[in-house]
Amino acid sequence: MRQLIEYVHELLFLARETKENRDDIEKLQTRLEDLTQKVQALTFEFERFRDEERHEREKLVLRLENALLKFERQLPPAKDTKKLK
């Protein structure tokens, strides 16, 4: 009889522990889903930031090219190098 009580007690303990484990797993799954969403949001923001930076660099290159063209138009014509020799 005592052994039967111990088995029932152990069974109840295991059932409670199993329920706690399931609850913990459910909480971990929720946290993992939340973390996954945050990582996806960060990935999206990083991609957007990278695209913005690329566009800014492209605009800067165009501004520099434009400034160089304007500067070149202001220079006097180049002297003939054959005459200098």
C-alpha positions as CSV (number, residue, x, y, z in Angstrom):
1,M,0.0,0.0,0.0
2,R,2.8,2.4,0.9
3,Q,4.5,1.8,-2.4
4,L,1.2,2.5,-4.2
5,I,1.0,5.9,-2.4
6,E,4.5,6.7,-3.3
7,Y,3.7,5.9,-7.0
8,V,0.6,8.1,-6.9
9,H,2.6,10.8,-5.2
10,E,5.4,10.6,-7.8
11,L,2.8,10.6,-10.6
12,L,1.2,13.7,-9.2
13,F,4.6,15.4,-8.9
14,L,5.5,14.5,-12.5
15,A,2.1,15.7,-13.7
16,R,2.6,19.1,-11.9
17,E,6.2,19.3,-13.2
18,T,5.0,18.5,-16.8
19,K,2.4,21.2,-16.6
20,E,5.0,23.7,-15.4
21,N,7.3,22.7,-18.2
22,R,4.5,23.2,-20.7
23,D,3.8,26.6,-19.3
24,D,7.4,27.5,-19.4
25,I,7.7,26.3,-23.0
26,E,4.7,28.4,-24.0
27,K,6.2,31.5,-22.4
28,L,9.5,30.8,-24.2
29,Q,7.7,30.4,-27.5
30,T,6.0,33.7,-26.9
31,R,9.3,35.4,-26.1
32,L,10.9,33.8,-29.1
33,E,8.1,35.1,-31.4
34,D,8.5,38.6,-29.9
35,L,12.3,38.4,-30.3
36,T,11.8,37.2,-33.9
37,Q,9.5,40.2,-34.7
38,K,12.0,42.6,-33.2
39,V,14.9,41.1,-35.2
40,Q,12.8,41.3,-38.4
41,A,12.0,45.0,-37.6
42,L,15.7,45.7,-36.9
43,T,16.6,44.0,-40.2
44,F,14.1,46.1,-42.1
45,E,15.4,49.3,-40.4
46,F,19.0,48.3,-41.2
47,E,18.1,47.7,-44.9
48,R,16.2,51.0,-45.1
49,F,19.2,52.8,-43.4
50,R,21.6,51.2,-45.8
51,D,19.5,52.2,-48.8
52,E,19.2,55.8,-47.5
53,E,23.0,55.9,-47.0
54,R,23.6,54.6,-50.6
55,H,21.2,57.2,-52.0
56,E,23.0,59.9,-50.0
57,R,26.4,58.8,-51.4
58,E,25.0,58.8,-54.9
59,K,23.7,62.3,-54.4
60,L,27.0,63.4,-53.0
61,V,28.8,62.0,-56.1
62,L,26.4,63.8,-58.4
63,R,26.9,67.1,-56.5
64,L,30.7,66.7,-56.7
65,E,30.5,65.9,-60.4
66,N,28.3,68.9,-60.9
67,A,30.7,71.2,-59.0
68,L,33.6,69.9,-61.0
69,L,31.8,70.5,-64.3
70,K,30.9,74.1,-63.2
71,F,34.6,74.6,-62.1
72,E,35.9,73.3,-65.4
73,R,33.7,75.7,-67.3
74,Q,35.2,78.6,-65.4
75,L,38.8,77.7,-66.3
76,P,40.5,79.4,-69.2
77,P,41.3,77.1,-72.2
78,A,44.4,74.9,-71.7
79,K,47.6,76.2,-73.3
80,D,49.1,74.2,-76.2
81,T,51.9,72.2,-74.6
82,K,53.7,71.9,-78.0
83,K,54.4,75.6,-78.0
84,L,55.9,75.5,-74.5
85,K,58.6,73.0,-75.5
